[in-house]
Amino acid sequence: MSFQVFGIPVSRGVAIGRAVLVASSRVDVAHYFIDAASVETEIQRCMRARDEVAQELETLKRDLPDDAPHELAALLDVHLMLMHDEALTGATKQWIIERHYNAEWALSAQLEVLARQFDEMEDDYLRERKADLEQVVERILGVLARQHGKAGGAASVVQRDFAGEDPLLLVAADIAPADMMQFKRSVFHGFITDIGGKTSHTAIVARSMDIPAVVGTREASRLIRQDDWVIIDGDAGAVIVDPSPIVLEEYRFRQRQSELERARLARLRHTPAVTLDGERVELQANIELPADAPAAVEAGATGVGLFRSEFLFMNREGELPGEDEQFEAYRAAVEAMRGMPVTIRTVDIGADKPLDRMSNSELRHEHVLNPAMGLRAIRWSLAEPSMFRQQLRAIYRASAFGKLRLLIPMVAHLGEIRQVLEAVKRVQQQLTDAGQAFTRVDIGVMIEIPAAAVMLPLLLRHVDFVSIGTNDLIQYTLAIDRADEAVAHLYDPWHPAVLQLISTSIVQATAAGKSVSVCGEMAGDAAFTDLLLAMGLRNFSMHPSQIPSVKQRILRADAARLAAALPEVLSSEDPQRAADLAFTASKQSHLMQ
């Protein structure tokens, strides 16, 4: 029976495919295809892992002391029985044979099928056996992970051509930003999660992948079954499960139309972004990893306006990247941009982007009640001076290979800027003493906290540029957690207070002769392009996939006429409606002349 689930649209477009359910605790399980010649080898790998775990359990059972509770031996018997049940092992083999899933993926996929069956059992005792099944599978996955590491990675991994086959859509309760990075070049064509907000970092990474995604559905991972046919409508925030043939054909038509529109916009990539009245606008890219830089160049970006360096620190099992590793990453990004500027934001961990637990201690900010207000971003860097200087050295070393800029996140105090500048001086001296080359690096601050926007004239005395991070600025101005779907409806980029802070910041930075950009999600949303142009913004930074649509909007805009209509928008109680009316009237006036 067909049904729909609604959530928050975070990445536009239409995706059609089979559902792959992944429990949040197993999102980091390897997901890749194997080639046909490796199917039997992969089955044997899975069976060897099962047999190894079975041997471990047999040994545990044999070594139980005489006074051990009878229930413990019975529990081990249950685990052994589940491990050899054809419903688990036989069906796992079928996933490998029919879909060419790797062993870990096949095992996880079958676990989700069986877990749903256990949930639907009426008998309490049988229903509670789901926990035993999960423990068994986790043990086997652990052995497979160890095998994978010893083998130095997966062999015979292939990129699947989906011509004539079913694309796959990931369904999970939640996906951490660090785990999203593992799927960045994965087999999945769309994402659905139960929780999350429009500007949570999971949503941001989904947009950077340029694939449809819906978050905050609350019940999708419970209602959708493994292998269901699913449509993701990333424009409406709708998920359609088991669609009828008529609905399926309608969405396939929309998919084709969207592909044609993308191809048309792609032809603009070499066209300079200049308004109708001759105002040149820089369109730069937001990236997470050096490997994203080529896509930025291909999209026509004029530089990297935001390199989120924290993603270099994630998925590392507590081991932070060293100076040389960071240096190589930053150099790779600079060289890939072919002489265009690259702005590196110092590590911005915390809130919905925590680091893995450290080996000897735990990061304090992971356990506070409100991590968005805790020890994150520059606060964490200044609390870890050795790590911070290591990152600064890597950045300054990379500056010898191209134009680099340094961006400091979440600044709220002048003292923070002074400490950063002092750390920079110390790093420069260290590099000079070591005979390592570096060049001048402009230093800027992110305007994300209302306090920084209010005191911007004071900050401008100490920095070379500013970048407005609208995602956090909106969050902190309106006192909401942008990752919490319960208050997602209160996240309002059109709020008068937010617009006043952004407009004032642009005006003050421009008047001081300092460059100013917007690197938050508003920059990549074509619905805000006219508004930001009217405010005087001439530097936008966004995901590479968003550049064509924003450029098209700029090419059709008259910046002077938009600016003339801005006071009416900023003074309105309903700025969004006022902008629609004022900016539309401005464009009609231009067409009549």
BELBELTA-V809813 format. One record per residue. N is the residue number from 0. SS is DSSP state (H for helix, E for strand, - for the rest). NEAR is the number of other C-alpha atoms within 10 Angstrom. Layout:
N&SS&NEAR, N&SS&NEAR
This chain:
0&-&6, 1&-&10, 2&E&13, 3&E&14, 4&E&17, 5&E&19, 6&-&26, 7&E&26, 8&E&25, 9&E&28, 10&E&26, 11&-&20, 12&-&21, 13&E&26, 14&E&26, 15&E&24, 16&E&20, 17&E&23, 18&E&27, 19&E&23, 20&E&27, 21&-&23, 22&-&18, 23&H&15, 24&H&12, 25&H&16, 26&-&22, 27&-&17, 28&-&19, 29&-&20, 30&-&19, 31&-&20, 32&E&23, 33&E&24, 34&-&16, 35&H&14, 36&H&9, 37&H&18, 38&H&22, 39&H&13, 40&H&12, 41&H&22, 42&H&21, 43&H&14, 44&H&19, 45&H&25, 46&H&19, 47&H&15, 48&H&22, 49&H&23, 50&H&16, 51&H&15, 52&H&22, 53&H&21, 54&H&13, 55&H&13, 56&H&17, 57&H&15, 58&H&11, 59&H&13, 60&H&16, 61&H&10, 62&-&9, 63&-&13, 64&-&9, 65&-&7, 66&-&6, 67&-&9, 68&-&10, 69&H&10, 70&H&9, 71&H&12, 72&H&17, 73&H&12, 74&H&13, 75&H&17, 76&H&15, 77&H&15, 78&H&22, 79&H&19, 80&H&13, 81&H&18, 82&H&21, 83&-&15, 84&-&12, 85&H&12, 86&H&14, 87&H&18, 88&H&19, 89&H&12, 90&H&18, 91&H&24, 92&H&25, 93&H&15, 94&H&19, 95&H&25, 96&H&19, 97&H&10, 98&H&16, 99&-&22, 100&E&25, 101&-&25, 102&H&29, 103&H&25, 104&H&24, 105&H&24, 106&H&24, 107&H&25, 108&H&21, 109&H&22, 110&H&26, 111&H&18, 112&H&17, 113&H&17, 114&H&16, 115&H&16, 116&H&12, 117&H&19, 118&H&15, 119&-&10, 120&-&12, 121&-&9, 122&-&10, 123&H&10, 124&H&9, 125&H&12, 126&H&16, 127&-&13, 128&H&17, 129&H&18, 130&H&12, 131&H&16, 132&H&21, 133&H&17, 134&H&13, 135&H&21, 136&H&23, 137&H&17, 138&H&18, 139&H&24, 140&H&24, 141&H&16, 142&H&19, 143&H&22, 144&H&17, 145&H&12, 146&H&15, 147&H&16, 148&H&11, 149&H&9, 150&-&10, 151&-&8, 152&-&11, 153&-&15, 154&-&12, 155&-&13, 156&E&14, 157&E&13, 158&-&13, 159&-&15, 160&-&10, 161&-&10, 162&-&7, 163&-&6, 164&-&10, 165&-&15, 166&-&19, 167&E&21, 168&E&26, 169&E&23, 170&E&27, 171&E&25, 172&-&23, 173&-&23, 174&-&28, 175&-&18, 176&H&21, 177&H&24, 178&H&18, 179&H&22, 180&H&20, 181&H&15, 182&-&20, 183&-&16, 184&-&11, 185&-&15, 186&-&18, 187&E&19, 188&E&22, 189&E&28, 190&E&26, 191&E&30, 192&E&25, 193&-&21, 194&-&23, 195&-&29, 196&-&26, 197&-&25, 198&-&23, 199&-&25, 200&H&22, 201&H&27, 202&H&27, 203&H&20, 204&H&23, 205&H&23, 206&H&23, 207&H&21, 208&-&23, 209&-&19, 210&-&22, 211&E&26, 212&E&33, 213&E&33, 214&E&32, 215&-&26, 216&-&22, 217&-&19, 218&-&16, 219&H&24, 220&H&22, 221&H&13, 222&H&13, 223&-&22, 224&-&19, 225&-&21, 226&-&16, 227&-&16, 228&E&22, 229&E&24, 230&E&26, 231&E&30, 232&E&25, 233&-&25, 234&-&16, 235&-&16, 236&-&23, 237&E&22, 238&E&27, 239&E&20, 240&E&22, 241&-&18, 242&-&20, 243&-&13, 244&H&8, 245&H&9, 246&H&13, 247&H&17, 248&H&12, 249&H&11, 250&H&18, 251&H&16, 252&H&13, 253&H&16, 254&H&17, 255&H&12, 256&H&12, 257&H&15, 258&H&14, 259&H&12, 260&H&12, 261&H&14, 262&H&12, 263&H&11, 264&H&16, 265&H&17, 266&-&11, 267&-&18, 268&-&17, 269&-&11, 270&-&12, 271&-&17, 272&-&26, 273&E&20, 274&-&20, 275&-&15, 276&-&13, 277&-&13, 278&-&16, 279&E&16, 280&-&19, 281&E&19, 282&E&29, 283&E&31, 284&E&32, 285&E&27, 286&E&28, 287&-&18, 288&-&18, 289&H&21, 290&H&13, 291&H&20, 292&H&27, 293&H&15, 294&H&17, 295&H&24, 296&H&20, 297&H&13, 298&-&23, 299&-&23, 300&-&29, 301&-&22, 302&-&24, 303&E&28, 304&E&29, 305&E&25, 306&E&25, 307&E&20, 308&H&22, 309&H&20, 310&H&19, 311&H&18, 312&H&21, 313&-&21, 314&-&17, 315&-&14, 316&-&12, 317&-&16, 318&-&14, 319&-&17, 320&-&16, 321&-&13, 322&H&18, 323&H&14, 324&H&14, 325&H&23, 326&H&22, 327&H&16, 328&H&19, 329&H&26, 330&H&22, 331&H&17, 332&H&27, 333&H&26, 334&H&17, 335&H&20, 336&-&23, 337&-&14, 338&-&14, 339&-&17, 340&-&18, 341&E&29, 342&E&25, 343&E&23, 344&E&22, 345&-&21, 346&-&24, 347&-&22, 348&-&26, 349&E&22, 350&-&21, 351&-&19, 352&E&21, 353&-&20, 354&-&23, 355&-&18, 356&-&15, 357&-&13, 358&-&9, 359&-&7, 360&-&8, 361&-&13, 362&-&15, 363&H&14, 364&H&20, 365&H&21, 366&H&10, 367&-&12, 368&-&9, 369&-&12, 370&H&19, 371&H&22, 372&H&13, 373&-&17, 374&-&21, 375&-&24, 376&-&21, 377&H&23, 378&H&18, 379&H&20, 380&H&21, 381&H&18, 382&H&12, 383&-&11, 384&H&14, 385&H&12, 386&H&18, 387&H&21, 388&H&19, 389&H&17, 390&H&24, 391&H&23, 392&H&25, 393&H&22, 394&H&25, 395&H&25, 396&H&23, 397&H&25, 398&H&22, 399&H&17, 400&H&18, 401&-&20, 402&-&21, 403&E&27, 404&E&23, 405&E&22, 406&E&25, 407&E&23, 408&-&23, 409&-&21, 410&-&22, 411&-&23, 412&-&13, 413&H&14, 414&H&10, 415&H&16, 416&H&20, 417&H&12, 418&H&13, 419&H&21, 420&H&15, 421&H&12, 422&H&19, 423&H&19, 424&H&11, 425&H&15, 426&H&20, 427&H&21, 428&H&12, 429&H&13, 430&H&15, 431&H&12, 432&H&9, 433&-&9, 434&-&9, 435&-&13, 436&-&14, 437&-&18, 438&-&15, 439&-&12, 440&-&17, 441&E&14, 442&E&21, 443&E&25, 444&E&27, 445&E&26, 446&E&27, 447&-&25, 448&-&21, 449&H&22, 450&H&15, 451&H&22, 452&H&24, 453&H&15, 454&-&14, 455&H&19, 456&H&15, 457&H&13, 458&H&22, 459&-&18, 460&-&10, 461&-&15, 462&-&16, 463&-&20, 464&E&23, 465&E&25, 466&E&27, 467&E&26, 468&-&23, 469&H&25, 470&H&20, 471&H&23, 472&H&25, 473&H&28, 474&H&23, 475&H&19, 476&H&17, 477&H&18, 478&-&11, 479&-&18, 480&-&25, 481&-&26, 482&-&23, 483&-&17, 484&H&22, 485&H&15, 486&H&12, 487&H&19, 488&H&13, 489&H&16, 490&-&23, 491&-&12, 492&-&19, 493&-&17, 494&-&18, 495&H&17, 496&H&14, 497&H&19, 498&H&20, 499&H&15, 500&H&20, 501&H&23, 502&H&18, 503&H&15, 504&H&24, 505&H&24, 506&H&14, 507&H&16, 508&H&21, 509&H&17, 510&H&11, 511&-&12, 512&-&11, 513&-&16, 514&E&17, 515&E&25, 516&E&23, 517&E&27, 518&-&24, 519&-&25, 520&H&20, 521&H&20, 522&H&27, 523&H&27, 524&-&14, 525&H&18, 526&H&16, 527&H&19, 528&H&22, 529&H&24, 530&H&26, 531&H&24, 532&H&23, 533&H&23, 534&-&24, 535&-&17, 536&-&24, 537&-&22, 538&E&21, 539&E&28, 540&E&29, 541&E&28, 542&-&31, 543&H&28, 544&H&22, 545&H&21, 546&H&28, 547&H&26, 548&H&19, 549&H&23, 550&H&26, 551&H&19, 552&H&16, 553&H&23, 554&H&20, 555&-&15, 556&-&25, 557&-&22, 558&H&25, 559&H&17, 560&H&18, 561&H&24, 562&H&19, 563&H&14, 564&H&20, 565&H&22, 566&H&13, 567&H&14, 568&H&21, 569&H&22, 570&-&12, 571&-&13, 572&-&11, 573&-&13, 574&H&20, 575&H&19, 576&H&12, 577&H&18, 578&H&23, 579&H&15, 580&H&14, 581&H&21, 582&H&23, 583&H&15, 584&H&15, 585&H&19, 586&H&15, 587&H&11, 588&H&11, 589&H&13, 590&H&8, 591&H&6, 592&-&5
